[in-house]
Amino acid sequence: MHAKVFDTRDDASDHPCRWANAFHRDLMRRNHDRLRLAPPGDDWEAELRAESQLRRMEVGFVEAERHAVAPWTRNVPTRAPAFLAWFERLEQTGPGQGDPLFPWLAQEADVTAMRWFIKQEAAGEAGFDDLVALSQLRLPAGPKLEMARNYWDEMGRGRLDGMHGPMLDRAVAELDVVPDPDETVWESLALANLMLAMAGSRRYVYHAIGALGVVELTAPGRVSRVNEGLQRLGISPTGRRYFQLHAGLDVRHSEAWNREVLGPLVERDPDCAVALAEGALMRMRAGARCFERYRAHLGIAAERAISVREGRKLPVAA
């Protein structure tokens, strides 16, 4: 039996959230099984059937996401300088940018709210280092080399204490958080599923590269606000290091990614510009869904969030 395909189009009102919840938990479990370290099993035919079903689920999900962003990619420039200008504007204009969640985390969130937020982010983390490694296969030498430099930074330049994944683990440990996909909102799982679906398929390699590039472009502003909130709550420099580091490092990563990866790829093959743009917008749209869900869970009323974003305090009722 073929797996049902998940449709995330804005007009897909016949797909209730409970079905999205079930779909992404199922897909996350399948991805966990696919990626876990294990010797080969005895029933390779059953494994192939499971792999085929997973791929059908992934492709259906990604194609629905592509459909959703299509109106914004029809006129994407295909000359490298114009494309880079379009791409860099996403920092200001893309989905989820300027979301009031992050000023609220910086200025207002208590430790319970911050712990819940970090738990969602950690449980839905797809592993930037692994995504880069998967995406760089068979790329031209220049883009491949820049992605290697990026990966080397993610690996702490050969030092265990500098690896970015364990840095996040230290933040999780200090906050006494236990990431658990079963206690993670489906929007966060969907973001991780999307990134792995793109990076793990040669069909979507340009989408993955666009998505990874837009993470480098947009993350600094968000992680700097999270770092502010953690510092306000008394989290140690060691516990905050992951967020503090990425607030600055990702700015440099973004500049290099745009200059050494995106520009040369579009110069070499202008037809890839649309796929790069789709990947970036799909990643931003998935992030925006998370931010909206987080705000709903944390009870951040729209007018209060806007006031925090603008630096104003709402009057407190007597």
C-alpha positions in Angstrom: 0.0 0.0 0.0 1.4 3.4 -0.9 2.0 6.0 1.8 -0.4 8.9 1.9 1.3 12.1 0.8 1.2 15.1 3.2 0.0 18.4 1.7 1.2 21.6 3.4 -0.4 24.0 1.0 -2.1 27.0 2.6 -5.4 26.0 1.0 -5.2 22.3 2.2 -7.9 22.8 4.8 -9.0 19.2 4.5 -5.8 18.0 6.2 -6.3 18.7 9.9 -3.4 19.3 12.3 -3.9 15.9 13.9 -3.1 14.2 10.6 0.0 16.4 10.1 1.0 15.4 13.6 0.7 11.7 12.9 2.4 12.0 9.5 5.5 13.8 10.8 5.9 11.6 13.8 5.8 8.6 11.5 8.3 10.1 9.1 10.6 11.1 12.0 10.6 7.5 13.3 11.3 6.2 9.8 14.2 8.6 9.4 15.5 7.6 12.8 15.5 3.9 11.7 17.1 4.8 8.4 20.0 6.7 10.0 20.7 4.6 13.1 24.0 2.8 13.2 23.3 -1.0 12.9 24.7 -4.0 11.1 22.6 -5.2 8.1 19.4 -7.0 8.9 18.4 -10.4 7.4 15.4 -9.2 5.5 16.8 -6.8 2.9 13.7 -7.0 0.8 11.6 -5.7 3.7 14.1 -2.9 4.2 13.8 -1.9 0.6 10.0 -1.8 0.8 10.3 0.4 3.9 12.8 2.7 2.2 10.5 3.0 -0.9 7.6 4.0 1.3 9.7 6.5 3.2 10.8 8.0 -0.1 7.3 8.3 -1.3 6.3 10.1 1.9 9.3 12.5 1.6 8.8 13.3 -2.0 5.1 14.0 -1.6 5.8 16.3 1.3 8.6 18.2 -0.5 6.5 18.6 -3.6 3.6 20.0 -1.6 6.0 22.5 -0.1 7.4 23.4 -3.5 3.8 24.0 -4.7 3.2 26.4 -1.7 6.2 28.6 -2.5 5.8 28.5 -6.3 4.1 32.0 -6.5 7.2 33.6 -5.0 9.7 31.9 -7.2 8.3 32.4 -10.7 10.4 35.5 -11.3 13.5 34.6 -9.5 16.6 36.1 -11.3 18.8 33.6 -13.0 21.9 35.8 -13.4 24.2 35.4 -10.4 24.5 39.0 -9.2 20.7 39.6 -9.4 20.0 36.2 -7.8 22.3 37.0 -4.8 20.6 40.4 -4.3 17.2 38.6 -4.3 18.5 35.9 -1.9 20.0 38.4 0.5 16.7 40.4 0.7 15.2 37.3 2.3 16.8 38.4 5.5 14.3 41.2 5.7 11.4 40.0 3.7 11.3 36.2 4.0 8.7 34.2 5.9 9.2 34.3 9.7 11.6 37.2 9.7 11.0 39.7 12.5 8.8 37.2 14.3 7.9 38.6 17.8 8.8 35.3 19.4 12.5 36.2 19.7 12.3 39.6 21.3 9.9 38.0 23.8 12.4 35.2 24.5 15.1 37.8 25.0 13.1 40.1 27.3 10.2 38.3 28.8 10.4 34.5 28.9 10.8 32.8 32.2 12.9 29.7 32.6 10.0 27.3 32.1 9.2 28.9 28.8 12.8 29.0 27.7 13.2 25.3 28.7 10.2 24.4 26.6 11.5 26.4 23.6 15.0 24.8 23.8 13.4 21.3 24.1 11.5 21.9 20.9 14.5 23.2 19.0 16.8 20.4 20.2 14.4 17.6 19.5 13.7 18.9 16.0 17.4 19.5 15.2 18.4 17.8 12.0 22.1 18.2 12.4 23.5 21.0 10.2 26.9 19.2 9.9 25.3 16.1 8.5 23.1 18.1 6.1 26.1 19.9 4.7 28.0 16.6 4.3 25.1 15.0 2.5 24.6 18.0 0.2 28.2 18.5 -1.0 28.4 15.2 -2.9 29.6 15.7 -6.5 29.5 19.5 -6.3 31.9 21.5 -8.4 35.3 22.1 -6.7 34.7 25.7 -5.6 31.3 25.3 -3.9 32.4 21.9 -2.5 35.5 23.5 -0.9 33.4 26.2 0.8 31.0 23.7 2.2 34.0 21.7 3.5 35.2 24.8 5.3 31.7 25.3 6.8 31.7 21.6 7.8 35.1 22.0 9.4 33.8 24.8 11.5 30.8 22.7 12.5 33.3 20.0 13.6 35.1 22.5 15.9 38.1 22.6 13.6 39.0 19.1 14.9 38.4 19.8 18.6 35.7 17.9 20.5 35.0 20.8 22.7 34.5 23.1 19.7 32.0 20.8 17.9 28.7 22.6 17.5 26.4 19.6 18.2 27.9 19.0 21.6 27.7 22.7 22.3 24.0 22.5 21.9 24.0 19.4 24.1 25.6 21.4 26.9 22.9 24.1 26.7 20.3 21.3 26.9 22.0 19.8 29.9 22.3 23.0 31.8 18.6 23.8 31.3 17.9 20.2 32.5 16.0 19.5 29.3 15.4 16.0 27.8 14.6 16.3 24.1 11.9 13.8 23.1 10.2 13.7 19.7 7.1 12.4 21.3 6.9 15.7 23.3 7.8 17.9 20.3 5.2 19.8 18.3 4.8 18.5 14.8 5.9 21.8 13.2 9.4 21.3 14.6 9.5 17.7 13.4 8.3 18.8 10.0 11.2 21.2 9.7 13.7 18.5 10.5 12.0 16.1 8.1 12.0 18.7 5.3 15.8 19.4 5.7 16.6 15.7 5.7 14.4 15.0 2.7 16.2 17.6 0.7 19.7 16.8 1.8 19.2 13.1 1.4 18.0 13.2 -2.2 20.0 14.2 -5.3 16.7 15.3 -6.8 16.6 18.1 -4.2 20.3 18.9 -3.8 19.9 22.5 -5.0 16.9 22.9 -2.6 19.1 21.7 0.3 21.9 24.1 -0.6 19.4 27.0 -0.8 17.9 26.0 2.5 21.2 25.7 4.3 22.3 29.0 2.9 19.2 30.8 4.2 19.8 29.3 7.6 23.2 30.9 7.7 21.7 34.2 6.4 18.8 34.4 9.0 20.0 32.6 12.1 22.2 35.2 13.6 19.4 37.6 14.5 17.4 34.8 16.2 20.2 33.1 18.1 21.4 36.4 19.4 18.0 37.0 21.0 18.0 33.5 22.5 21.4 34.2 23.9 20.2 37.4 25.5 17.3 35.5 27.1 19.6 32.8 28.4 22.0 35.3 29.8 19.1 37.2 31.5 18.0 33.9 33.1 21.5 33.2 34.5 22.7 30.5 32.1 26.4 30.2 32.2 28.7 31.2 29.3 29.3 27.5 28.6 25.6 26.8 28.4 25.1 29.8 26.1 28.1 29.2 23.9 26.2 27.6 21.0 24.0 30.6 20.6 26.6 33.2 21.3 29.0 31.6 18.7 26.4 31.4 16.0 25.3 35.0 16.4 28.6 36.0 14.9 30.0 33.0 13.1 26.9 32.5 10.9 27.3 36.1 9.5 30.7 35.1 8.1 29.4 31.8 7.0 26.5 33.4 5.1 28.8 35.8 3.3 31.1 33.0 2.2 28.2 30.7 1.3 26.6 33.3 -0.9 29.9 34.3 -2.6 31.5 30.8 -2.9 28.5 28.5 -3.2 25.3 30.1 -4.5 26.9 32.6 -6.9 29.1 30.1 -8.7 26.3 27.5 -8.9 24.0 30.0 -10.6 26.8 31.2 -12.8 27.5 27.6 -13.9 23.8 26.6 -14.3 21.2 29.4 -14.3 18.4 26.9 -14.2 19.3 26.0 -10.6 18.4 29.4 -9.3 14.7 28.5 -9.0 15.5 25.3 -7.0 17.9 27.3 -4.7 15.1 29.9 -4.1 12.5 27.2 -3.5 14.7 25.5 -0.9 15.3 28.8 0.9 11.6 29.7 1.0 10.6 26.2 2.0 13.0 26.3 5.0 11.8 29.8 6.0 8.2 28.8 5.7 8.8 25.7 7.9 10.5 27.9 10.4 7.6 30.4 10.4 5.2 27.6 11.2 7.3 26.7 14.2 7.4 30.2 15.5 3.7 30.6 15.2 3.1 27.3 17.0 5.6 28.2 19.8 3.9 31.5 20.4 0.5 29.8 20.6 1.8 27.3 23.1 3.6 29.9 25.2 0.5 32.1 25.2 2.2 35.1 23.7 -0.7 37.3 22.7 -0.3 39.2 19.5 -0.6 42.6 21.0 1.9 41.8 23.8 4.4 40.2 21.3 4.2 43.3 19.1 4.8 45.6 22.1 7.9 43.5 23.1 9.2 43.6 19.5 8.9 47.4 19.5 10.5 47.8 22.9 7.3 49.0 24.6 5.8 47.6 27.8 2.1 47.0 28.1 0.4 48.4 31.1 -0.2 45.9 33.8 -3.8 45.5 35.0 -4.4 46.5 38.6 
